[in-house]
Amino acid sequence: MSVMFINHNDWLQITFRLTLALLVGCVIGVNRQKGGRPAGMRTFMLVSLGAALFVMMPLQAEGDSPYAATNALSRTIQGVTTGVGFIGAGLILQQSSPAIERPKVRGLTTAASIWIAAGLGAAIGCGLWETGLIGSLLTLITLSGVKRLKQGRLLAFKPPTVLKEQQLTDVAED
């Protein structure tokens, strides 16, 4: 499947891609905002929309060679990925205090979600909206479903039980 180049006058295609990128960011952002995370709906919407905008620019540029546009697109995607990485790094906090035995790192999932939102926006901006929608669905399953599994203790780690000598004797006698 090739990336679909678009005419800069194709308002319908431009509107579709940008709106879909915005909606995908919104859905993921609502999920994070409900959990009281540091980045919410507006942040995710802007990141996804921004990624779509940036990748659409080389797709609309009129040039002599399709290779030039492909190279520009590749550099743009690399730039978006790096830039969003800095935003994600700002969301990661390390909390430590004398009461806490080990420092606790917070915000990793939100940072990863921001990075995913940018990737989804970039995919949709490139015209790969099916990939963006499937990626959104998998992201929501990961953010919501895995948390529910953990709460149900299906994936929760239980340390091994240490049996006392009397318990071992009781088991051996039975």
PyMOL CGO cylinders between C-alpha atoms (Angstrom):
from pymol import cmd
from pymol.cgo import CYLINDER

trace = [
    CYLINDER, 0.00, 0.00, 0.00, 1.50, 3.34, -0.96, 0.3, 1, 1, 1, 1, 1, 1,
    CYLINDER, 1.50, 3.34, -0.96, 1.10, 6.66, 0.75, 0.3, 1, 1, 1, 1, 1, 1,
    CYLINDER, 1.10, 6.66, 0.75, -1.56, 8.70, -0.97, 0.3, 1, 1, 1, 1, 1, 1,
    CYLINDER, -1.56, 8.70, -0.97, -0.36, 12.08, -2.20, 0.3, 1, 1, 1, 1, 1, 1,
    CYLINDER, -0.36, 12.08, -2.20, -3.06, 14.72, -2.22, 0.3, 1, 1, 1, 1, 1, 1,
    CYLINDER, -3.06, 14.72, -2.22, -3.69, 17.88, -4.15, 0.3, 1, 1, 1, 1, 1, 1,
    CYLINDER, -3.69, 17.88, -4.15, -3.49, 21.00, -2.03, 0.3, 1, 1, 1, 1, 1, 1,
    CYLINDER, -3.49, 21.00, -2.03, -6.96, 21.97, -3.34, 0.3, 1, 1, 1, 1, 1, 1,
    CYLINDER, -6.96, 21.97, -3.34, -8.63, 18.71, -2.27, 0.3, 1, 1, 1, 1, 1, 1,
    CYLINDER, -8.63, 18.71, -2.27, -10.52, 20.18, 0.68, 0.3, 1, 1, 1, 1, 1, 1,
    CYLINDER, -10.52, 20.18, 0.68, -12.58, 17.06, 1.32, 0.3, 1, 1, 1, 1, 1, 1,
    CYLINDER, -12.58, 17.06, 1.32, -9.53, 14.79, 1.67, 0.3, 1, 1, 1, 1, 1, 1,
    CYLINDER, -9.53, 14.79, 1.67, -7.67, 17.35, 3.79, 0.3, 1, 1, 1, 1, 1, 1,
    CYLINDER, -7.67, 17.35, 3.79, -10.67, 17.82, 6.09, 0.3, 1, 1, 1, 1, 1, 1,
    CYLINDER, -10.67, 17.82, 6.09, -11.25, 14.07, 6.41, 0.3, 1, 1, 1, 1, 1, 1,
    CYLINDER, -11.25, 14.07, 6.41, -7.67, 13.31, 7.39, 0.3, 1, 1, 1, 1, 1, 1,
    CYLINDER, -7.67, 13.31, 7.39, -7.33, 16.17, 9.86, 0.3, 1, 1, 1, 1, 1, 1,
    CYLINDER, -7.33, 16.17, 9.86, -10.72, 15.54, 11.47, 0.3, 1, 1, 1, 1, 1, 1,
    CYLINDER, -10.72, 15.54, 11.47, -10.06, 11.82, 11.83, 0.3, 1, 1, 1, 1, 1, 1,
    CYLINDER, -10.06, 11.82, 11.83, -6.65, 12.51, 13.39, 0.3, 1, 1, 1, 1, 1, 1,
    CYLINDER, -6.65, 12.51, 13.39, -8.32, 14.95, 15.80, 0.3, 1, 1, 1, 1, 1, 1,
    CYLINDER, -8.32, 14.95, 15.80, -10.99, 12.39, 16.76, 0.3, 1, 1, 1, 1, 1, 1,
    CYLINDER, -10.99, 12.39, 16.76, -8.44, 9.63, 17.32, 0.3, 1, 1, 1, 1, 1, 1,
    CYLINDER, -8.44, 9.63, 17.32, -6.47, 11.92, 19.63, 0.3, 1, 1, 1, 1, 1, 1,
    CYLINDER, -6.47, 11.92, 19.63, -9.69, 12.86, 21.41, 0.3, 1, 1, 1, 1, 1, 1,
    CYLINDER, -9.69, 12.86, 21.41, -10.68, 9.26, 22.13, 0.3, 1, 1, 1, 1, 1, 1,
    CYLINDER, -10.68, 9.26, 22.13, -7.28, 8.36, 23.57, 0.3, 1, 1, 1, 1, 1, 1,
    CYLINDER, -7.28, 8.36, 23.57, -7.15, 11.65, 25.48, 0.3, 1, 1, 1, 1, 1, 1,
    CYLINDER, -7.15, 11.65, 25.48, -10.54, 11.04, 27.09, 0.3, 1, 1, 1, 1, 1, 1,
    CYLINDER, -10.54, 11.04, 27.09, -9.28, 7.66, 28.30, 0.3, 1, 1, 1, 1, 1, 1,
    CYLINDER, -9.28, 7.66, 28.30, -6.22, 9.27, 29.90, 0.3, 1, 1, 1, 1, 1, 1,
    CYLINDER, -6.22, 9.27, 29.90, -8.16, 12.22, 31.29, 0.3, 1, 1, 1, 1, 1, 1,
    CYLINDER, -8.16, 12.22, 31.29, -10.68, 9.96, 33.05, 0.3, 1, 1, 1, 1, 1, 1,
    CYLINDER, -10.68, 9.96, 33.05, -7.78, 8.43, 34.95, 0.3, 1, 1, 1, 1, 1, 1,
    CYLINDER, -7.78, 8.43, 34.95, -6.60, 11.85, 36.11, 0.3, 1, 1, 1, 1, 1, 1,
    CYLINDER, -6.60, 11.85, 36.11, -3.39, 11.69, 34.08, 0.3, 1, 1, 1, 1, 1, 1,
    CYLINDER, -3.39, 11.69, 34.08, -1.21, 14.76, 33.46, 0.3, 1, 1, 1, 1, 1, 1,
    CYLINDER, -1.21, 14.76, 33.46, -2.03, 14.98, 29.74, 0.3, 1, 1, 1, 1, 1, 1,
    CYLINDER, -2.03, 14.98, 29.74, -5.69, 14.99, 28.81, 0.3, 1, 1, 1, 1, 1, 1,
    CYLINDER, -5.69, 14.99, 28.81, -8.02, 15.21, 25.87, 0.3, 1, 1, 1, 1, 1, 1,
    CYLINDER, -8.02, 15.21, 25.87, -6.85, 18.55, 24.44, 0.3, 1, 1, 1, 1, 1, 1,
    CYLINDER, -6.85, 18.55, 24.44, -3.18, 17.56, 24.59, 0.3, 1, 1, 1, 1, 1, 1,
    CYLINDER, -3.18, 17.56, 24.59, -3.78, 14.29, 22.77, 0.3, 1, 1, 1, 1, 1, 1,
    CYLINDER, -3.78, 14.29, 22.77, -5.99, 15.99, 20.19, 0.3, 1, 1, 1, 1, 1, 1,
    CYLINDER, -5.99, 15.99, 20.19, -3.32, 18.61, 19.47, 0.3, 1, 1, 1, 1, 1, 1,
    CYLINDER, -3.32, 18.61, 19.47, -0.50, 16.07, 19.24, 0.3, 1, 1, 1, 1, 1, 1,
    CYLINDER, -0.50, 16.07, 19.24, -2.43, 13.85, 16.83, 0.3, 1, 1, 1, 1, 1, 1,
    CYLINDER, -2.43, 13.85, 16.83, -3.61, 16.80, 14.74, 0.3, 1, 1, 1, 1, 1, 1,
    CYLINDER, -3.61, 16.80, 14.74, -0.12, 18.31, 14.66, 0.3, 1, 1, 1, 1, 1, 1,
    CYLINDER, -0.12, 18.31, 14.66, 1.43, 15.05, 13.50, 0.3, 1, 1, 1, 1, 1, 1,
    CYLINDER, 1.43, 15.05, 13.50, -1.16, 14.77, 10.73, 0.3, 1, 1, 1, 1, 1, 1,
    CYLINDER, -1.16, 14.77, 10.73, -0.51, 18.36, 9.64, 0.3, 1, 1, 1, 1, 1, 1,
    CYLINDER, -0.51, 18.36, 9.64, 3.25, 17.90, 9.51, 0.3, 1, 1, 1, 1, 1, 1,
    CYLINDER, 3.25, 17.90, 9.51, 3.14, 14.72, 7.44, 0.3, 1, 1, 1, 1, 1, 1,
    CYLINDER, 3.14, 14.72, 7.44, 0.55, 16.15, 5.05, 0.3, 1, 1, 1, 1, 1, 1,
    CYLINDER, 0.55, 16.15, 5.05, 2.83, 19.03, 4.05, 0.3, 1, 1, 1, 1, 1, 1,
    CYLINDER, 2.83, 19.03, 4.05, 5.30, 16.96, 2.02, 0.3, 1, 1, 1, 1, 1, 1,
    CYLINDER, 5.30, 16.96, 2.02, 2.38, 14.99, 0.57, 0.3, 1, 1, 1, 1, 1, 1,
    CYLINDER, 2.38, 14.99, 0.57, 0.91, 18.21, -0.81, 0.3, 1, 1, 1, 1, 1, 1,
    CYLINDER, 0.91, 18.21, -0.81, 4.16, 19.74, -2.01, 0.3, 1, 1, 1, 1, 1, 1,
    CYLINDER, 4.16, 19.74, -2.01, 4.44, 19.95, -5.74, 0.3, 1, 1, 1, 1, 1, 1,
    CYLINDER, 4.44, 19.95, -5.74, 7.82, 18.77, -6.86, 0.3, 1, 1, 1, 1, 1, 1,
    CYLINDER, 7.82, 18.77, -6.86, 9.64, 17.39, -9.85, 0.3, 1, 1, 1, 1, 1, 1,
    CYLINDER, 9.64, 17.39, -9.85, 10.29, 14.01, -8.31, 0.3, 1, 1, 1, 1, 1, 1,
    CYLINDER, 10.29, 14.01, -8.31, 8.16, 11.70, -6.17, 0.3, 1, 1, 1, 1, 1, 1,
    CYLINDER, 8.16, 11.70, -6.17, 11.42, 10.61, -4.53, 0.3, 1, 1, 1, 1, 1, 1,
    CYLINDER, 11.42, 10.61, -4.53, 11.97, 14.11, -3.17, 0.3, 1, 1, 1, 1, 1, 1,
    CYLINDER, 11.97, 14.11, -3.17, 8.53, 14.09, -1.55, 0.3, 1, 1, 1, 1, 1, 1,
    CYLINDER, 8.53, 14.09, -1.55, 9.15, 10.61, -0.11, 0.3, 1, 1, 1, 1, 1, 1,
    CYLINDER, 9.15, 10.61, -0.11, 12.47, 11.73, 1.37, 0.3, 1, 1, 1, 1, 1, 1,
    CYLINDER, 12.47, 11.73, 1.37, 10.83, 14.84, 2.81, 0.3, 1, 1, 1, 1, 1, 1,
    CYLINDER, 10.83, 14.84, 2.81, 8.07, 12.70, 4.30, 0.3, 1, 1, 1, 1, 1, 1,
    CYLINDER, 8.07, 12.70, 4.30, 10.60, 10.37, 5.90, 0.3, 1, 1, 1, 1, 1, 1,
    CYLINDER, 10.60, 10.37, 5.90, 12.45, 13.29, 7.48, 0.3, 1, 1, 1, 1, 1, 1,
    CYLINDER, 12.45, 13.29, 7.48, 9.17, 14.81, 8.66, 0.3, 1, 1, 1, 1, 1, 1,
    CYLINDER, 9.17, 14.81, 8.66, 8.08, 11.58, 10.36, 0.3, 1, 1, 1, 1, 1, 1,
    CYLINDER, 8.08, 11.58, 10.36, 11.48, 11.33, 12.05, 0.3, 1, 1, 1, 1, 1, 1,
    CYLINDER, 11.48, 11.33, 12.05, 11.15, 14.91, 13.27, 0.3, 1, 1, 1, 1, 1, 1,
    CYLINDER, 11.15, 14.91, 13.27, 7.64, 14.35, 14.62, 0.3, 1, 1, 1, 1, 1, 1,
    CYLINDER, 7.64, 14.35, 14.62, 8.76, 11.19, 16.41, 0.3, 1, 1, 1, 1, 1, 1,
    CYLINDER, 8.76, 11.19, 16.41, 11.69, 12.98, 18.04, 0.3, 1, 1, 1, 1, 1, 1,
    CYLINDER, 11.69, 12.98, 18.04, 9.69, 16.07, 18.96, 0.3, 1, 1, 1, 1, 1, 1,
    CYLINDER, 9.69, 16.07, 18.96, 6.90, 14.11, 20.56, 0.3, 1, 1, 1, 1, 1, 1,
    CYLINDER, 6.90, 14.11, 20.56, 9.53, 12.14, 22.47, 0.3, 1, 1, 1, 1, 1, 1,
    CYLINDER, 9.53, 12.14, 22.47, 10.49, 15.38, 24.21, 0.3, 1, 1, 1, 1, 1, 1,
    CYLINDER, 10.49, 15.38, 24.21, 6.87, 16.02, 25.16, 0.3, 1, 1, 1, 1, 1, 1,
    CYLINDER, 6.87, 16.02, 25.16, 6.63, 12.50, 26.53, 0.3, 1, 1, 1, 1, 1, 1,
    CYLINDER, 6.63, 12.50, 26.53, 9.85, 12.93, 28.50, 0.3, 1, 1, 1, 1, 1, 1,
    CYLINDER, 9.85, 12.93, 28.50, 8.30, 15.96, 30.17, 0.3, 1, 1, 1, 1, 1, 1,
    CYLINDER, 8.30, 15.96, 30.17, 5.41, 13.81, 31.37, 0.3, 1, 1, 1, 1, 1, 1,
    CYLINDER, 5.41, 13.81, 31.37, 7.62, 11.29, 33.13, 0.3, 1, 1, 1, 1, 1, 1,
    CYLINDER, 7.62, 11.29, 33.13, 8.24, 12.09, 36.78, 0.3, 1, 1, 1, 1, 1, 1,
    CYLINDER, 8.24, 12.09, 36.78, 10.39, 10.39, 39.33, 0.3, 1, 1, 1, 1, 1, 1,
    CYLINDER, 10.39, 10.39, 39.33, 8.97, 10.73, 42.83, 0.3, 1, 1, 1, 1, 1, 1,
    CYLINDER, 8.97, 10.73, 42.83, 11.14, 10.10, 45.82, 0.3, 1, 1, 1, 1, 1, 1,
    CYLINDER, 11.14, 10.10, 45.82, 10.86, 10.87, 49.50, 0.3, 1, 1, 1, 1, 1, 1,
    CYLINDER, 10.86, 10.87, 49.50, 12.30, 9.51, 52.72, 0.3, 1, 1, 1, 1, 1, 1,
    CYLINDER, 12.30, 9.51, 52.72, 9.08, 7.55, 53.27, 0.3, 1, 1, 1, 1, 1, 1,
    CYLINDER, 9.08, 7.55, 53.27, 9.45, 5.74, 49.94, 0.3, 1, 1, 1, 1, 1, 1,
    CYLINDER, 9.45, 5.74, 49.94, 11.99, 2.95, 49.91, 0.3, 1, 1, 1, 1, 1, 1,
    CYLINDER, 11.99, 2.95, 49.91, 12.56, 3.13, 46.15, 0.3, 1, 1, 1, 1, 1, 1,
    CYLINDER, 12.56, 3.13, 46.15, 11.87, 6.12, 43.88, 0.3, 1, 1, 1, 1, 1, 1,
    CYLINDER, 11.87, 6.12, 43.88, 8.64, 5.69, 41.93, 0.3, 1, 1, 1, 1, 1, 1,
    CYLINDER, 8.64, 5.69, 41.93, 8.48, 6.54, 38.23, 0.3, 1, 1, 1, 1, 1, 1,
    CYLINDER, 8.48, 6.54, 38.23, 5.13, 7.89, 37.04, 0.3, 1, 1, 1, 1, 1, 1,
    CYLINDER, 5.13, 7.89, 37.04, 3.81, 8.91, 33.65, 0.3, 1, 1, 1, 1, 1, 1,
    CYLINDER, 3.81, 8.91, 33.65, 5.36, 6.24, 31.45, 0.3, 1, 1, 1, 1, 1, 1,
    CYLINDER, 5.36, 6.24, 31.45, 2.03, 5.04, 30.08, 0.3, 1, 1, 1, 1, 1, 1,
    CYLINDER, 2.03, 5.04, 30.08, 0.86, 8.59, 29.38, 0.3, 1, 1, 1, 1, 1, 1,
    CYLINDER, 0.86, 8.59, 29.38, 4.17, 9.37, 27.65, 0.3, 1, 1, 1, 1, 1, 1,
    CYLINDER, 4.17, 9.37, 27.65, 3.84, 6.23, 25.53, 0.3, 1, 1, 1, 1, 1, 1,
    CYLINDER, 3.84, 6.23, 25.53, 0.23, 7.16, 24.76, 0.3, 1, 1, 1, 1, 1, 1,
    CYLINDER, 0.23, 7.16, 24.76, 1.31, 10.61, 23.53, 0.3, 1, 1, 1, 1, 1, 1,
    CYLINDER, 1.31, 10.61, 23.53, 3.87, 8.95, 21.28, 0.3, 1, 1, 1, 1, 1, 1,
    CYLINDER, 3.87, 8.95, 21.28, 1.21, 6.55, 19.94, 0.3, 1, 1, 1, 1, 1, 1,
    CYLINDER, 1.21, 6.55, 19.94, -1.22, 9.45, 19.34, 0.3, 1, 1, 1, 1, 1, 1,
    CYLINDER, -1.22, 9.45, 19.34, 1.41, 11.15, 17.21, 0.3, 1, 1, 1, 1, 1, 1,
    CYLINDER, 1.41, 11.15, 17.21, 2.00, 7.94, 15.27, 0.3, 1, 1, 1, 1, 1, 1,
    CYLINDER, 2.00, 7.94, 15.27, -1.71, 7.49, 14.68, 0.3, 1, 1, 1, 1, 1, 1,
    CYLINDER, -1.71, 7.49, 14.68, -2.06, 11.10, 13.54, 0.3, 1, 1, 1, 1, 1, 1,
    CYLINDER, -2.06, 11.10, 13.54, 0.90, 10.66, 11.20, 0.3, 1, 1, 1, 1, 1, 1,
    CYLINDER, 0.90, 10.66, 11.20, -0.57, 7.47, 9.73, 0.3, 1, 1, 1, 1, 1, 1,
    CYLINDER, -0.57, 7.47, 9.73, -3.93, 9.14, 9.15, 0.3, 1, 1, 1, 1, 1, 1,
    CYLINDER, -3.93, 9.14, 9.15, -2.23, 12.22, 7.70, 0.3, 1, 1, 1, 1, 1, 1,
    CYLINDER, -2.23, 12.22, 7.70, -0.45, 9.94, 5.22, 0.3, 1, 1, 1, 1, 1, 1,
    CYLINDER, -0.45, 9.94, 5.22, -3.79, 8.55, 4.11, 0.3, 1, 1, 1, 1, 1, 1,
    CYLINDER, -3.79, 8.55, 4.11, -3.41, 5.30, 6.01, 0.3, 1, 1, 1, 1, 1, 1,
    CYLINDER, -3.41, 5.30, 6.01, -6.62, 5.87, 7.95, 0.3, 1, 1, 1, 1, 1, 1,
    CYLINDER, -6.62, 5.87, 7.95, -7.39, 2.15, 8.26, 0.3, 1, 1, 1, 1, 1, 1,
    CYLINDER, -7.39, 2.15, 8.26, -4.05, 1.67, 10.01, 0.3, 1, 1, 1, 1, 1, 1,
    CYLINDER, -4.05, 1.67, 10.01, -4.82, 4.64, 12.24, 0.3, 1, 1, 1, 1, 1, 1,
    CYLINDER, -4.82, 4.64, 12.24, -8.22, 3.28, 13.24, 0.3, 1, 1, 1, 1, 1, 1,
    CYLINDER, -8.22, 3.28, 13.24, -6.92, -0.22, 13.96, 0.3, 1, 1, 1, 1, 1, 1,
    CYLINDER, -6.92, -0.22, 13.96, -4.03, 1.28, 15.94, 0.3, 1, 1, 1, 1, 1, 1,
    CYLINDER, -4.03, 1.28, 15.94, -6.50, 3.40, 17.92, 0.3, 1, 1, 1, 1, 1, 1,
    CYLINDER, -6.50, 3.40, 17.92, -8.61, 0.37, 18.75, 0.3, 1, 1, 1, 1, 1, 1,
    CYLINDER, -8.61, 0.37, 18.75, -5.56, -1.60, 19.90, 0.3, 1, 1, 1, 1, 1, 1,
    CYLINDER, -5.56, -1.60, 19.90, -4.38, 1.38, 21.96, 0.3, 1, 1, 1, 1, 1, 1,
    CYLINDER, -4.38, 1.38, 21.96, -7.73, 1.64, 23.73, 0.3, 1, 1, 1, 1, 1, 1,
    CYLINDER, -7.73, 1.64, 23.73, -7.79, -2.10, 24.37, 0.3, 1, 1, 1, 1, 1, 1,
    CYLINDER, -7.79, -2.10, 24.37, -4.32, -1.84, 25.85, 0.3, 1, 1, 1, 1, 1, 1,
    CYLINDER, -4.32, -1.84, 25.85, -5.13, 1.18, 28.02, 0.3, 1, 1, 1, 1, 1, 1,
    CYLINDER, -5.13, 1.18, 28.02, -8.52, -0.05, 29.24, 0.3, 1, 1, 1, 1, 1, 1,
    CYLINDER, -8.52, -0.05, 29.24, -8.51, -3.81, 28.90, 0.3, 1, 1, 1, 1, 1, 1,
    CYLINDER, -8.51, -3.81, 28.90, -5.14, -4.60, 30.45, 0.3, 1, 1, 1, 1, 1, 1,
    CYLINDER, -5.14, -4.60, 30.45, -5.95, -2.38, 33.42, 0.3, 1, 1, 1, 1, 1, 1,
    CYLINDER, -5.95, -2.38, 33.42, -9.19, -4.27, 33.97, 0.3, 1, 1, 1, 1, 1, 1,
    CYLINDER, -9.19, -4.27, 33.97, -7.39, -7.60, 33.75, 0.3, 1, 1, 1, 1, 1, 1,
    CYLINDER, -7.39, -7.60, 33.75, -4.91, -6.43, 36.36, 0.3, 1, 1, 1, 1, 1, 1,
    CYLINDER, -4.91, -6.43, 36.36, -7.71, -5.25, 38.65, 0.3, 1, 1, 1, 1, 1, 1,
    CYLINDER, -7.71, -5.25, 38.65, -9.31, -8.67, 38.29, 0.3, 1, 1, 1, 1, 1, 1,
    CYLINDER, -9.31, -8.67, 38.29, -6.05, -10.15, 39.46, 0.3, 1, 1, 1, 1, 1, 1,
    CYLINDER, -6.05, -10.15, 39.46, -5.70, -12.27, 36.35, 0.3, 1, 1, 1, 1, 1, 1,
    CYLINDER, -5.70, -12.27, 36.35, -2.35, -10.70, 35.57, 0.3, 1, 1, 1, 1, 1, 1,
    CYLINDER, -2.35, -10.70, 35.57, -1.48, -9.43, 39.05, 0.3, 1, 1, 1, 1, 1, 1,
    CYLINDER, -1.48, -9.43, 39.05, 1.74, -10.77, 40.49, 0.3, 1, 1, 1, 1, 1, 1,
    CYLINDER, 1.74, -10.77, 40.49, 1.39, -12.70, 43.73, 0.3, 1, 1, 1, 1, 1, 1,
    CYLINDER, 1.39, -12.70, 43.73, 4.58, -13.41, 45.61, 0.3, 1, 1, 1, 1, 1, 1,
    CYLINDER, 4.58, -13.41, 45.61, 5.07, -17.05, 46.54, 0.3, 1, 1, 1, 1, 1, 1,
    CYLINDER, 5.07, -17.05, 46.54, 3.65, -18.02, 49.91, 0.3, 1, 1, 1, 1, 1, 1,
    CYLINDER, 3.65, -18.02, 49.91, 6.19, -18.96, 52.52, 0.3, 1, 1, 1, 1, 1, 1,
    CYLINDER, 6.19, -18.96, 52.52, 4.93, -21.86, 54.59, 0.3, 1, 1, 1, 1, 1, 1,
    CYLINDER, 4.93, -21.86, 54.59, 5.85, -22.21, 58.23, 0.3, 1, 1, 1, 1, 1, 1,
    CYLINDER, 5.85, -22.21, 58.23, 7.34, -25.43, 59.53, 0.3, 1, 1, 1, 1, 1, 1,
    CYLINDER, 7.34, -25.43, 59.53, 4.10, -26.41, 61.27, 0.3, 1, 1, 1, 1, 1, 1,
    CYLINDER, 4.10, -26.41, 61.27, 2.12, -25.97, 58.04, 0.3, 1, 1, 1, 1, 1, 1,
    CYLINDER, 2.12, -25.97, 58.04, 4.58, -28.20, 56.20, 0.3, 1, 1, 1, 1, 1, 1,
    CYLINDER, 4.58, -28.20, 56.20, 4.23, -30.84, 58.88, 0.3, 1, 1, 1, 1, 1, 1,
    CYLINDER, 4.23, -30.84, 58.88, 0.43, -30.66, 58.66, 0.3, 1, 1, 1, 1, 1, 1,
    CYLINDER, 0.43, -30.66, 58.66, 0.53, -31.07, 54.89, 0.3, 1, 1, 1, 1, 1, 1,
    CYLINDER, 0.53, -31.07, 54.89, 2.96, -33.99, 55.13, 0.3, 1, 1, 1, 1, 1, 1,
    CYLINDER, 2.96, -33.99, 55.13, 0.74, -35.80, 57.65, 0.3, 1, 1, 1, 1, 1, 1,
    CYLINDER, 0.74, -35.80, 57.65, -2.34, -35.51, 55.43, 0.3, 1, 1, 1, 1, 1, 1,
]
cmd.load_cgo(trace, "trace")
